[in-house]
């Protein structure tokens, strides 16, 4: 794959995933506009993530059945329509329906990961996944900065209308590629195949770890607007913390290259320790948030890249990425609704304990996986 293609796919993935997270620094403002209590505003993120989980299971596997380029272009068009409807929402019910549709269609992000991986030689697959994943995480983090600035300038609806225009432009500019071979399965068989992935220990380990790391990730970024708003920060200032976290996203490229060299297991264990301990700094608002956010995003990004690189197989393609990312979405949804509700009832320190607990879950999963791999590679002394 040409470097320019990797960059385009990374930008496209970043724009698509930003539509899922753009609302996070605006939760208090949107809630006030639609008369929703601060303790319930995490519902916006949770509904979006549930839509995302549904899209991962029902839409992403279509990449193994249909031409991926055409499917990606159609998804960007439909995503643009969903963003338009969200941007003109007049009440809470209409907004929730809109963000659910945005979540379901933003899974084009994972279609782009599978697409890029399928176009890459095995020796370059980790680099391609790392580049696209860098675009995804930077898109997630910078979406907060952009949405904060746009909201201060033109209101929260401008965020969704601008994203609508960007998605239309990307869909139009998708580069032409040679059609990829498709799985000789029906749609129903594809879905059953996706469920069947759970029986594989390596997939199960990566999926559970994804649940924990993105539960921790969402715990921070879904609730951070609440304490910062109470301190009088503007939307732009809150969104600027996304720039801080973006520094951690630079870990994606090196993590992918190290995974290609067989060091993925070591990375996941070290990064899980970093994820759990990053919350010690994050607990000290606002100064500690700078250090904590960088460490957390670096750890999440490194684990996410090695997870995907280690389980990817060309013959499963989109189904494998979609099935894995369902757990990402479930973790993100739980982290969002739990952290905002917990903040209202017990304060920021309780939120930090929740985030750290997710990190410990990732560490336990990684250590158990390493022990399983060691046992599997140990010679059988009783064998002939």
Residue pairs with C-beta under 8 A, 6 or more apart in sequence:
1 116
1 119
1 120
1 121
1 124
1 128
5 116
5 119
5 175
6 116
6 127
6 128
6 131
6 132
7 131
8 173
8 175
9 112
9 115
9 116
9 131
9 132
9 135
10 131
10 132
10 134
10 135
10 136
11 135
11 170
12 72
12 76
12 112
12 135
12 170
12 174
13 109
13 112
13 113
13 132
13 133
13 135
13 136
13 139
14 135
14 136
14 138
14 139
14 140
14 142
15 139
15 163
15 166
15 167
15 170
16 76
16 79
16 106
16 108
16 109
16 112
16 139
16 167
16 170
17 106
17 109
17 136
17 139
17 140
17 143
18 139
18 140
18 142
18 143
18 146
18 163
19 79
19 83
19 102
19 106
19 143
19 160
19 163
19 167
20 48
20 49
20 52
20 102
20 103
20 106
20 140
21 139
21 140
21 143
21 144
21 221
22 143
22 144
22 146
22 147
22 159
22 160
22 163
23 30
23 44
23 45
23 48
23 99
23 147
23 156
23 159
24 45
24 144
24 147
24 221
24 222
24 224
24 225
25 144
25 147
25 148
25 151
25 224
25 225
25 235
25 238
25 239
25 242
26 147
26 148
26 151
26 156
26 159
26 225
26 235
27 41
27 42
27 44
27 45
27 222
27 225
27 226
27 340
28 38
28 41
28 225
28 226
28 229
29 151
29 156
29 235
30 36
30 41
30 44
30 95
30 156
31 37
31 38
31 40
31 41
31 44
33 156
34 91
34 92
34 95
35 92
36 43
36 92
38 226
38 340
38 344
39 340
39 341
39 343
39 344
39 345
40 340
40 341
41 340
42 222
42 223
42 336
42 337
42 338
42 339
42 340
42 341
43 96
43 337
44 95
44 96
44 99
45 218
45 222
45 332
45 333
45 336
45 337
46 333
46 334
46 336
46 337
47 96
47 99
47 100
47 103
48 99
48 100
48 102
48 103
49 103
49 218
49 329
49 330
49 332
49 333
49 336
50 100
50 103
50 329
50 333
51 99
51 100
51 101
51 102
51 103
51 104
52 103
52 104
52 106
52 107
52 329
52 332
53 103
53 326
53 329
53 330
53 333
54 103
54 104
55 103
55 104
55 105
55 106
55 107
56 107
56 110
56 322
56 323
56 325
56 326
56 329
57 191
57 194
57 322
57 323
57 326
58 191
59 75
59 104
59 105
59 107
59 111
59 322
60 107
60 110
60 111
60 114
60 318
60 319
60 321
60 322
60 325
61 187
61 190
61 191
61 193
61 194
61 318
61 319
61 322
62 71
62 187
62 190
62 318
63 71
63 111
63 114
63 115
63 317
63 318
64 182
64 183
64 185
64 190
64 316
64 317
64 318
64 319
65 182
65 183
65 185
65 187
65 190
66 182
67 179
67 180
68 111
68 114
68 115
68 118
68 180
68 318
69 115
69 174
69 176
69 177
69 179
71 111
72 108
72 111
72 112
72 115
72 171
72 174
73 171
73 172
73 174
74 171
75 105
75 107
75 108
75 111
76 108
76 167
76 168
76 170
76 171
76 174
77 167
77 168
77 171
78 105
79 102
79 105
79 106
79 108
79 167
80 164
80 165
80 167
80 168
80 171
81 164
82 98
82 101
82 102
82 104
82 105
83 98
83 102
83 160
83 161
83 163
83 164
83 167
84 160
84 161
84 164
85 94
85 97
85 98
85 101
86 95
86 98
86 99
86 101
86 102
86 160
87 98
87 157
87 158
87 159
87 160
87 161
87 164
88 157
89 95
89 98
103 329
107 322
107 325
109 136
110 318
110 321
110 322
110 325
111 318
112 132
113 129
113 132
113 133
113 136
113 308
113 321
114 317
114 318
114 320
114 321
114 322
116 128
116 129
116 131
116 132
117 125
117 128
117 129
117 312
117 314
117 317
117 321
118 180
118 314
118 317
119 128
119 177
119 180
120 127
120 128
123 260
125 260
125 309
125 312
126 256
126 257
126 259
126 260
126 305
126 309
127 253
127 256
127 257
127 260
128 256
129 256
129 305
129 308
129 309
129 312
130 252
130 253
130 254
130 255
130 256
130 257
130 259
130 305
130 309
131 252
131 253
131 256
133 252
133 256
133 301
133 304
133 305
133 308
134 249
134 250
134 252
134 253
134 301
137 246
137 248
137 249
137 252
137 297
137 300
137 301
137 304
138 246
138 249
140 221
140 242
141 242
141 243
141 245
141 246
141 249
141 297
142 242
142 243
142 246
143 242
144 221
144 238
144 239
144 241
144 242
145 236
145 239
145 240
145 242
145 243
146 159
146 239
147 156
147 159
147 235
147 239
148 234
148 235
148 236
148 237
148 238
148 239
148 240
149 235
149 236
149 239
150 156
150 158
150 159
150 162
151 158
151 159
151 235
151 236
152 234
152 235
152 236
183 190
183 315
183 317
183 319
185 193
190 319
193 316
193 319
194 319
194 320
194 322
194 323
195 323
197 203
197 316
197 319
197 320
197 323
197 324
198 204
198 207
198 323
201 369
201 372
202 310
202 311
202 369
203 311
203 320
203 323
203 324
205 365
205 366
205 368
205 369
205 372
206 307
206 308
206 310
206 311
206 324
207 323
207 324
207 326
207 327
208 327
208 361
208 365
209 268
209 272
209 303
209 307
209 362
209 365
209 366
209 369
210 304
210 307
210 324
210 325
210 327
210 328
210 331
211 327
211 328
211 330
211 331
211 361
212 331
212 358
212 359
212 361
212 362
212 365
213 272
213 275
213 299
213 300
213 303
213 304
213 331
213 358
213 359
213 362
214 300
214 304
214 327
214 328
214 329
214 331
214 332
214 335
215 331
215 332
215 334
215 335
215 358
215 361
216 275
216 279
216 296
216 300
216 335
216 355
216 356
216 358
216 359
216 362
217 296
217 297
217 300
217 331
217 332
217 335
218 331
218 332
218 333
218 334
218 335
218 336
218 339
219 335
219 336
219 338
219 339
219 351
219 354
219 355
219 358
220 282
220 292
220 293
220 296
220 339
220 355
221 245
222 335
222 336
222 339
222 340
223 336
223 339
223 340
223 342
223 343
223 351
224 238
224 241
224 289
225 238
226 340
226 343
226 344
227 285
227 343
227 348
228 237
228 238
228 241
228 285
228 286
229 238
231 285
231 286
241 289
241 290
241 293
244 289
244 290
244 293
244 294
245 293
245 294
245 296
245 297
246 297
247 294
247 297
247 298
248 293
248 294
248 295
248 296
248 297
248 298
248 299
248 300
248 301
249 297
249 298
249 301
250 298
251 298
251 301
251 302
251 305
252 301
252 302
252 304
252 305
255 267
255 301
255 302
255 305
255 306
256 305
256 306
256 309
258 264
258 267
258 306
259 267
259 305
259 306
259 309
259 310
260 309
264 306
264 309
264 310
265 366
265 369
265 370
265 373
267 302
267 303
267 306
268 302
268 303
268 306
268 307
268 362
268 366
268 369
269 363
269 366
269 367
269 370
271 298
271 299
271 300
271 302
271 303
272 299
272 303
272 359
272 362
272 363
272 365
272 366
273 363
274 295
274 298
274 299
275 295
275 296
275 299
275 300
275 303
275 358
275 359
275 362
275 363
276 356
276 359
276 360
276 362
276 363
277 295
277 356
277 359
278 291
278 292
278 295
278 296
278 299
278 359
279 292
279 296
279 352
279 353
279 355
279 356
279 359
280 292
280 356
281 288
281 289
281 291
281 292
281 295
282 288
282 289
282 291
282 292
282 293
282 296
282 352
282 355
283 292
283 348
283 349
283 352
285 348
296 355
299 359
303 362
304 328
307 324
308 321
308 324
311 320
311 324
312 320
312 321
313 320
331 358
335 354
335 355
335 358
338 354
339 351
339 354
339 355
342 350
342 351
342 354
343 350
343 351
